[in-house]
Amino acid sequence: MMIVNFTPLPALLGGALIGLSAAFLLYAKGRVAGISGIAGGIIYPEAKDDISWRLVFVIGLVLGGLIYQAIGLGANVEQIQAVVSKPMLILGGLLVGIGTQIGTGCTSGHGICGLARRSPRSLVATLCFMASAIVTVYITRHLIGVA
C-alpha cells in the first residue's frame, strides 16, 4: 500500500487546533470537548443557558469544514463516497449514538480530552474504539469484500 496524500504540516496544524480548542473549552466552560455530549446537550440540555455555547460549537464544526473548502484548501481532498445505502448509514449513526451512551462518551471526548487528562477510563474506552475499528475494517474488507 502506497501513501499518496502524506500531509504532515496540515495534520500537525489541525491537531494543534483541535488541542487548543479542547483546552479552551475546558478552561472557558469547564467542559470536555466530546462531540456526542455537546450535540446531545442541545437535544437534552442540562440547564436553560446550556444550549447557546453548544450550538456555537456545533455550528463552528460545520463552518470550519465549509470555510476550509471555500478558501480552496480542501481542493485536493479526495471526496468520500458512501458505499452503503442510506438506511445502513442511518442504522450506523444510531448505533454510534447508542455506543456513546453506553460508553459515556465518544472518540473525541475519550481519545483527545480523556487521554490528555490521563483518565484510565478513557484509555480503556479508546483502546476499545480502536479494537472495534480494526475488527470492523477487517470484516468488511477481507471477509465481506466491501472496498
CNS distance restraints for C-alpha pairs under 8 A (distance, minus, plus):
assign (resid   7 and name CA) (resid  11 and name CA) 6.23 0.50 0.50
assign (resid   8 and name CA) (resid  12 and name CA) 5.94 0.50 0.50
assign (resid   9 and name CA) (resid  13 and name CA) 6.10 0.50 0.50
assign (resid  10 and name CA) (resid  14 and name CA) 5.94 0.50 0.50
assign (resid  11 and name CA) (resid  15 and name CA) 6.02 0.50 0.50
assign (resid  12 and name CA) (resid  16 and name CA) 6.09 0.50 0.50
assign (resid  13 and name CA) (resid  17 and name CA) 6.16 0.50 0.50
assign (resid  14 and name CA) (resid  18 and name CA) 6.18 0.50 0.50
assign (resid  15 and name CA) (resid  19 and name CA) 6.16 0.50 0.50
assign (resid  16 and name CA) (resid  20 and name CA) 6.07 0.50 0.50
assign (resid  17 and name CA) (resid  21 and name CA) 5.97 0.50 0.50
assign (resid  18 and name CA) (resid  22 and name CA) 6.11 0.50 0.50
assign (resid  19 and name CA) (resid  23 and name CA) 6.09 0.50 0.50
assign (resid  19 and name CA) (resid 112 and name CA) 7.65 0.50 0.50
assign (resid  20 and name CA) (resid  24 and name CA) 5.96 0.50 0.50
assign (resid  21 and name CA) (resid  25 and name CA) 6.16 0.50 0.50
assign (resid  22 and name CA) (resid  26 and name CA) 6.21 0.50 0.50
assign (resid  22 and name CA) (resid  32 and name CA) 6.90 0.50 0.50
assign (resid  22 and name CA) (resid  33 and name CA) 5.35 0.50 0.50
assign (resid  22 and name CA) (resid 113 and name CA) 6.91 0.50 0.50
assign (resid  23 and name CA) (resid  27 and name CA) 6.08 0.50 0.50
assign (resid  24 and name CA) (resid  28 and name CA) 5.79 0.50 0.50
assign (resid  25 and name CA) (resid  29 and name CA) 5.52 0.50 0.50
assign (resid  25 and name CA) (resid  30 and name CA) 6.62 0.50 0.50
assign (resid  25 and name CA) (resid  31 and name CA) 5.99 0.50 0.50
assign (resid  25 and name CA) (resid  32 and name CA) 6.89 0.50 0.50
assign (resid  25 and name CA) (resid  33 and name CA) 6.65 0.50 0.50
assign (resid  26 and name CA) (resid  30 and name CA) 4.34 0.50 0.50
assign (resid  26 and name CA) (resid  31 and name CA) 4.74 0.50 0.50
assign (resid  26 and name CA) (resid  32 and name CA) 5.68 0.50 0.50
assign (resid  26 and name CA) (resid  33 and name CA) 7.40 0.50 0.50
assign (resid  27 and name CA) (resid  31 and name CA) 7.80 0.50 0.50
assign (resid  32 and name CA) (resid 109 and name CA) 6.35 0.50 0.50
assign (resid  32 and name CA) (resid 113 and name CA) 6.32 0.50 0.50
assign (resid  33 and name CA) (resid  38 and name CA) 7.27 0.50 0.50
assign (resid  33 and name CA) (resid 108 and name CA) 6.91 0.50 0.50
assign (resid  33 and name CA) (resid 109 and name CA) 5.65 0.50 0.50
assign (resid  33 and name CA) (resid 113 and name CA) 6.68 0.50 0.50
assign (resid  34 and name CA) (resid  38 and name CA) 6.19 0.50 0.50
assign (resid  34 and name CA) (resid 105 and name CA) 6.65 0.50 0.50
assign (resid  34 and name CA) (resid 106 and name CA) 6.18 0.50 0.50
assign (resid  34 and name CA) (resid 107 and name CA) 7.53 0.50 0.50
assign (resid  34 and name CA) (resid 108 and name CA) 5.13 0.50 0.50
assign (resid  34 and name CA) (resid 109 and name CA) 3.63 0.50 0.50
assign (resid  34 and name CA) (resid 110 and name CA) 7.36 0.50 0.50
assign (resid  34 and name CA) (resid 113 and name CA) 7.61 0.50 0.50
assign (resid  35 and name CA) (resid  39 and name CA) 6.01 0.50 0.50
assign (resid  35 and name CA) (resid 106 and name CA) 7.01 0.50 0.50
assign (resid  35 and name CA) (resid 108 and name CA) 6.39 0.50 0.50
assign (resid  35 and name CA) (resid 109 and name CA) 6.83 0.50 0.50
assign (resid  36 and name CA) (resid  40 and name CA) 5.80 0.50 0.50
assign (resid  36 and name CA) (resid  97 and name CA) 7.57 0.50 0.50
assign (resid  36 and name CA) (resid 100 and name CA) 6.94 0.50 0.50
assign (resid  36 and name CA) (resid 105 and name CA) 6.81 0.50 0.50
assign (resid  36 and name CA) (resid 106 and name CA) 6.05 0.50 0.50
assign (resid  37 and name CA) (resid  41 and name CA) 5.99 0.50 0.50
assign (resid  37 and name CA) (resid 105 and name CA) 6.71 0.50 0.50
assign (resid  37 and name CA) (resid 106 and name CA) 7.80 0.50 0.50
assign (resid  38 and name CA) (resid  42 and name CA) 6.85 0.50 0.50
assign (resid  38 and name CA) (resid  54 and name CA) 5.71 0.50 0.50
assign (resid  38 and name CA) (resid  57 and name CA) 7.96 0.50 0.50
assign (resid  38 and name CA) (resid  58 and name CA) 7.82 0.50 0.50
assign (resid  39 and name CA) (resid  43 and name CA) 7.08 0.50 0.50
assign (resid  39 and name CA) (resid  54 and name CA) 6.83 0.50 0.50
assign (resid  39 and name CA) (resid  55 and name CA) 7.95 0.50 0.50
assign (resid  39 and name CA) (resid  58 and name CA) 7.00 0.50 0.50
assign (resid  40 and name CA) (resid  44 and name CA) 6.05 0.50 0.50
assign (resid  40 and name CA) (resid  45 and name CA) 7.69 0.50 0.50
assign (resid  41 and name CA) (resid  45 and name CA) 4.49 0.50 0.50
assign (resid  41 and name CA) (resid  46 and name CA) 6.83 0.50 0.50
assign (resid  41 and name CA) (resid  50 and name CA) 7.61 0.50 0.50
assign (resid  41 and name CA) (resid  51 and name CA) 6.91 0.50 0.50
assign (resid  41 and name CA) (resid  54 and name CA) 7.17 0.50 0.50
assign (resid  42 and name CA) (resid  50 and name CA) 7.97 0.50 0.50
assign (resid  42 and name CA) (resid  51 and name CA) 5.45 0.50 0.50
assign (resid  42 and name CA) (resid  54 and name CA) 6.43 0.50 0.50
assign (resid  42 and name CA) (resid  55 and name CA) 6.98 0.50 0.50
assign (resid  45 and name CA) (resid  50 and name CA) 6.09 0.50 0.50
assign (resid  45 and name CA) (resid  51 and name CA) 6.25 0.50 0.50
assign (resid  46 and name CA) (resid  50 and name CA) 6.43 0.50 0.50
assign (resid  47 and name CA) (resid  51 and name CA) 7.70 0.50 0.50
assign (resid  50 and name CA) (resid  54 and name CA) 7.05 0.50 0.50
assign (resid  51 and name CA) (resid  55 and name CA) 6.15 0.50 0.50
assign (resid  52 and name CA) (resid  56 and name CA) 6.28 0.50 0.50
assign (resid  53 and name CA) (resid  57 and name CA) 6.11 0.50 0.50
assign (resid  54 and name CA) (resid  58 and name CA) 6.24 0.50 0.50
assign (resid  55 and name CA) (resid  59 and name CA) 5.95 0.50 0.50
assign (resid  56 and name CA) (resid  60 and name CA) 5.93 0.50 0.50
assign (resid  57 and name CA) (resid  61 and name CA) 6.38 0.50 0.50
assign (resid  58 and name CA) (resid  62 and name CA) 6.55 0.50 0.50
assign (resid  59 and name CA) (resid  63 and name CA) 5.99 0.50 0.50
assign (resid  60 and name CA) (resid  64 and name CA) 5.73 0.50 0.50
assign (resid  61 and name CA) (resid  65 and name CA) 6.72 0.50 0.50
assign (resid  62 and name CA) (resid  66 and name CA) 6.41 0.50 0.50
assign (resid  63 and name CA) (resid  67 and name CA) 5.88 0.50 0.50
assign (resid  64 and name CA) (resid  68 and name CA) 6.07 0.50 0.50
assign (resid  65 and name CA) (resid  69 and name CA) 6.23 0.50 0.50
assign (resid  66 and name CA) (resid  70 and name CA) 5.97 0.50 0.50
assign (resid  67 and name CA) (resid  71 and name CA) 6.11 0.50 0.50
assign (resid  68 and name CA) (resid  72 and name CA) 6.65 0.50 0.50
assign (resid  68 and name CA) (resid  73 and name CA) 5.56 0.50 0.50
assign (resid  68 and name CA) (resid  74 and name CA) 5.91 0.50 0.50
assign (resid  69 and name CA) (resid  73 and name CA) 5.84 0.50 0.50
assign (resid  69 and name CA) (resid  74 and name CA) 4.59 0.50 0.50
assign (resid  69 and name CA) (resid  75 and name CA) 6.70 0.50 0.50
assign (resid  70 and name CA) (resid  74 and name CA) 7.77 0.50 0.50
assign (resid  83 and name CA) (resid 146 and name CA) 7.99 0.50 0.50
assign (resid  84 and name CA) (resid  88 and name CA) 6.21 0.50 0.50
assign (resid  84 and name CA) (resid  89 and name CA) 6.88 0.50 0.50
assign (resid  85 and name CA) (resid  89 and name CA) 6.44 0.50 0.50
assign (resid  86 and name CA) (resid  90 and name CA) 6.16 0.50 0.50
assign (resid  87 and name CA) (resid  91 and name CA) 6.09 0.50 0.50
assign (resid  88 and name CA) (resid  92 and name CA) 6.00 0.50 0.50
assign (resid  89 and name CA) (resid  93 and name CA) 6.15 0.50 0.50
assign (resid  90 and name CA) (resid  94 and name CA) 6.19 0.50 0.50
assign (resid  91 and name CA) (resid  95 and name CA) 6.14 0.50 0.50
assign (resid  92 and name CA) (resid  96 and name CA) 6.19 0.50 0.50
assign (resid  93 and name CA) (resid  97 and name CA) 6.23 0.50 0.50
assign (resid  94 and name CA) (resid  98 and name CA) 6.18 0.50 0.50
assign (resid  95 and name CA) (resid  99 and name CA) 6.01 0.50 0.50
assign (resid  96 and name CA) (resid 100 and name CA) 6.16 0.50 0.50
assign (resid  97 and name CA) (resid 101 and name CA) 6.43 0.50 0.50
assign (resid  98 and name CA) (resid 102 and name CA) 6.24 0.50 0.50
assign (resid  99 and name CA) (resid 103 and name CA) 5.86 0.50 0.50
assign (resid 100 and name CA) (resid 104 and name CA) 5.56 0.50 0.50
assign (resid 100 and name CA) (resid 105 and name CA) 4.88 0.50 0.50
assign (resid 100 and name CA) (resid 106 and name CA) 5.20 0.50 0.50
assign (resid 101 and name CA) (resid 105 and name CA) 6.53 0.50 0.50
assign (resid 103 and name CA) (resid 125 and name CA) 7.08 0.50 0.50
assign (resid 105 and name CA) (resid 109 and name CA) 5.82 0.50 0.50
assign (resid 105 and name CA) (resid 110 and name CA) 6.35 0.50 0.50
assign (resid 106 and name CA) (resid 110 and name CA) 6.02 0.50 0.50
assign (resid 106 and name CA) (resid 111 and name CA) 7.76 0.50 0.50
assign (resid 107 and name CA) (resid 111 and name CA) 5.00 0.50 0.50
assign (resid 107 and name CA) (resid 112 and name CA) 7.33 0.50 0.50
assign (resid 107 and name CA) (resid 126 and name CA) 6.65 0.50 0.50
assign (resid 107 and name CA) (resid 129 and name CA) 7.15 0.50 0.50
assign (resid 108 and name CA) (resid 112 and name CA) 5.21 0.50 0.50
assign (resid 108 and name CA) (resid 113 and name CA) 6.83 0.50 0.50
assign (resid 109 and name CA) (resid 113 and name CA) 5.25 0.50 0.50
assign (resid 109 and name CA) (resid 114 and name CA) 6.06 0.50 0.50
assign (resid 110 and name CA) (resid 114 and name CA) 4.30 0.50 0.50
assign (resid 110 and name CA) (resid 115 and name CA) 6.29 0.50 0.50
assign (resid 110 and name CA) (resid 122 and name CA) 4.62 0.50 0.50
assign (resid 110 and name CA) (resid 123 and name CA) 7.29 0.50 0.50
assign (resid 110 and name CA) (resid 125 and name CA) 6.69 0.50 0.50
assign (resid 110 and name CA) (resid 126 and name CA) 6.26 0.50 0.50
assign (resid 111 and name CA) (resid 115 and name CA) 5.62 0.50 0.50
assign (resid 111 and name CA) (resid 122 and name CA) 6.64 0.50 0.50
assign (resid 111 and name CA) (resid 123 and name CA) 7.44 0.50 0.50
assign (resid 111 and name CA) (resid 125 and name CA) 7.95 0.50 0.50
assign (resid 111 and name CA) (resid 126 and name CA) 5.48 0.50 0.50
assign (resid 112 and name CA) (resid 116 and name CA) 6.18 0.50 0.50
assign (resid 113 and name CA) (resid 117 and name CA) 6.31 0.50 0.50
assign (resid 114 and name CA) (resid 118 and name CA) 6.25 0.50 0.50
assign (resid 114 and name CA) (resid 119 and name CA) 5.31 0.50 0.50
assign (resid 114 and name CA) (resid 121 and name CA) 7.96 0.50 0.50
assign (resid 114 and name CA) (resid 122 and name CA) 5.08 0.50 0.50
assign (resid 114 and name CA) (resid 123 and name CA) 7.43 0.50 0.50
assign (resid 115 and name CA) (resid 119 and name CA) 5.76 0.50 0.50
assign (resid 115 and name CA) (resid 120 and name CA) 7.92 0.50 0.50
assign (resid 115 and name CA) (resid 122 and name CA) 5.98 0.50 0.50
assign (resid 115 and name CA) (resid 123 and name CA) 6.12 0.50 0.50
assign (resid 118 and name CA) (resid 122 and name CA) 7.77 0.50 0.50
assign (resid 118 and name CA) (resid 123 and name CA) 7.69 0.50 0.50
assign (resid 119 and name CA) (resid 123 and name CA) 6.36 0.50 0.50
assign (resid 120 and name CA) (resid 124 and name CA) 6.36 0.50 0.50
assign (resid 121 and name CA) (resid 125 and name CA) 6.16 0.50 0.50
assign (resid 122 and name CA) (resid 126 and name CA) 5.90 0.50 0.50
assign (resid 123 and name CA) (resid 127 and name CA) 6.13 0.50 0.50
assign (resid 124 and name CA) (resid 128 and name CA) 6.19 0.50 0.50
assign (resid 125 and name CA) (resid 129 and name CA) 6.17 0.50 0.50
assign (resid 126 and name CA) (resid 130 and name CA) 6.15 0.50 0.50
assign (resid 127 and name CA) (resid 131 and name CA) 6.04 0.50 0.50
assign (resid 128 and name CA) (resid 132 and name CA) 5.99 0.50 0.50
assign (resid 129 and name CA) (resid 133 and name CA) 6.16 0.50 0.50
assign (resid 130 and name CA) (resid 134 and name CA) 6.18 0.50 0.50
assign (resid 131 and name CA) (resid 135 and name CA) 6.19 0.50 0.50
assign (resid 132 and name CA) (resid 136 and name CA) 5.98 0.50 0.50
assign (resid 133 and name CA) (resid 137 and name CA) 6.12 0.50 0.50
assign (resid 134 and name CA) (resid 138 and name CA) 6.16 0.50 0.50
assign (resid 135 and name CA) (resid 139 and name CA) 6.10 0.50 0.50
assign (resid 136 and name CA) (resid 140 and name CA) 6.04 0.50 0.50
assign (resid 137 and name CA) (resid 141 and name CA) 5.77 0.50 0.50
assign (resid 137 and name CA) (resid 142 and name CA) 7.86 0.50 0.50
assign (resid 138 and name CA) (resid 142 and name CA) 5.42 0.50 0.50
assign (resid 138 and name CA) (resid 143 and name CA) 6.99 0.50 0.50
assign (resid 139 and name CA) (resid 143 and name CA) 4.88 0.50 0.50
assign (resid 139 and name CA) (resid 144 and name CA) 6.13 0.50 0.50
assign (resid 140 and name CA) (resid 144 and name CA) 4.98 0.50 0.50
assign (resid 140 and name CA) (resid 145 and name CA) 5.86 0.50 0.50
assign (resid 140 and name CA) (resid 146 and name CA) 5.36 0.50 0.50
assign (resid 140 and name CA) (resid 147 and name CA) 7.73 0.50 0.50
assign (resid 141 and name CA) (resid 145 and name CA) 4.69 0.50 0.50
assign (resid 141 and name CA) (resid 146 and name CA) 5.01 0.50 0.50
assign (resid 141 and name CA) (resid 147 and name CA) 5.80 0.50 0.50
assign (resid 142 and name CA) (resid 146 and name CA) 7.78 0.50 0.50
